[in-house]
Amino acid sequence: MVDGRKQAVSIRMNTADIRKVKKLAGRLGTRDSDIIRFAVKTMLAKLAPLYDGEARGRNLVPVFVESGSELVRFFDLDASRLESIINDGAELSRSVARDDIALIAMRGAAEPYAALKLTELYPGDSAPAVGTVPSLELLRHYLYDKYVYRSVAASVTRTSDEIRGKLNGGGHV
């Protein structure tokens, strides 16, 4: 039987965030606790695959495409940590490539660091201009196409040259 009772939870928030919660609650005509519950439920829905113990590899791509920047920044995740979160326990055919995980991590990193990492990933003439990071829309399209919409066999045939060309402004991937 599932226990449907609610529990009180204590959280620490800074003064500015509390003030925003109160203003939002006032504007919506509700209680502060309703705003916080809404925020938690919304976050849990967006991150649902992360608390599903069976979700691994490509099944986690949508979470990190949609919320990866916030997760990377807030929890200070680097590409190595992201790779372990995404690929630990995943079958090889369902895992996400390291370069793609690095792209996800770069979206949440400070821009100068991201530009440096892009230069390392794409040495020579194929490198994006320093100070640029692939747009979220381009990254979303590329990762969904490769890991969510395409079969594994089709995604393996895609060359790194084709991907680099698209990230350099050659159109949609």
N, C-alpha and C positions, 0 to 999 in steps of 0.2 A: 504494500500500500504506500502510495506517495504522500508524504506529509505536506499539506497545502498551507500550513501556517507560515506567516511572515515572521522574519527575525529583524531585530534592530541591528544595524551595522554602523560602526563608527568610522568615519573617514576624515582625513586631514586635507583641508583645502586652503589655499591662500586667500587673503582678504579680497583681492580683485575678483577671483572666481566666485566667491560667495556673493559678492555684490552683483555680479552678472546673473547668477542663479536667482537672486531675489528680484532683480529687475524683470527678468524673463517670466518668473512666476506672477509678478504683479501685472504684467502686460497681458498674460493669458488668463488671469483670474483664477489661479490655482495655488497649491502649496509648494514650498521649496522642495519638499520630499518627492512630490510628483515629478518635478523637473529632473531631479537626480535619478529617480527610478526610470524615467523615460530615457535618459542618457545611457544608463546601464543596459537597459533592454535593447536599445538600438545598437550599442556596441556589441553586445552578445550575439545579436542576429547577424551583424556584419562579419564577426569573427568565428561563427559557428564551426566551420571546419577545423579550426585550431583546437577546439576542445573535444572534437571527435577523434578518439584514439586510433581509428582505422584510416583516417585521411592522411595521405602521404604523397609526396612527389607532385605530379601534375594536378592532383586534386586540390592542392593548396594554392595554385597559381592565381585563381580569382581573388582570394583573400589578399595576397600581396600586391596584386595589380591595383585593386581598389583602395586598400588601406595601408599598403607597404610603406609609403613615405612617412605617414604618421607613426607607424610602429617602429620603423628604423630610427627616427628622431627621438621619440619619447623613451624607448627602451635601449637606445644607443646600440643597435644591432649592426654588426659588420657582416660582410659577405660570408665569412667563415661560419658565424653563428646562424645566419639565415640558411646556409646550406645544410647545417645539421638539423634545423627545425623542419625544413622542407623535405630533405632526402633521407633522413635516418629511417631505416626500415623499409624504404621504397624499393620495389623491384627495379632493376636497371632499365627496363623498357618503360617504366613510369616515372623515372627520375627527371629532374630539371637540370639542364646543363649549367656548369659553373659560370660561364660567361653570361648567361641569362640571369642567374642569381646576382652576379656583380652589377648588372644593369638595374635590377630592382633595388639593390643597396645604394647605388649611386643616386637614384631618384630622391632618397631621403637624406643623403649626405650633404655636407656643405658644398656649395657649387665649385669653389676652387679645387677641393679634393676630388669631386666628381670629374672635373675637366682633366685633372692629372690622371685619374684612373682610365678615362676614355682614351687618352693618348697612349697609355700602356696597352690597352686592349686592341687598339687599332693603330699600330705604328705606321709611320710613313705617310704617303699621300692620302691614304684612306681614312686618316684620323679626322674626326669632327673638329671644327674650330675650337681652340682653347676657350674655355668659359661657357661652352654650350653643353647642354644635357639634353638627351632625346626627350621630346615632348611626351607628356603622359599619354596623350592619345596615340601617338606612334608606338610607344612602348606597349600600351594596352592591346592595340591591334596585333602587333607582332607576337606577343606572348599568348594571347587567346587563340590566335590562328595556329600557332605551333603546338600548344599544349592542351587546349580545350576543344577546339573545333576539328582539328585534323587527326587522322589516325597516326599511330606511332611510325608506321612505315613511310608515310608521306612527309612527316616532319624530319626524318633522318636524311631525306634526299636534298633538303635545302642547304645551299652552300653558305659558308661564312662570307664569301665575297658578295653574294646577293644581299645578305643582311646588312653588311657594312655599307653597301651602296645606298640602301634605303635609309639607313640612319644618317647618312651624309646629305640627305635632302633629295634623294632620287625618287621620291614619291612614296606611295603606300607599300608596305610590306605585304 
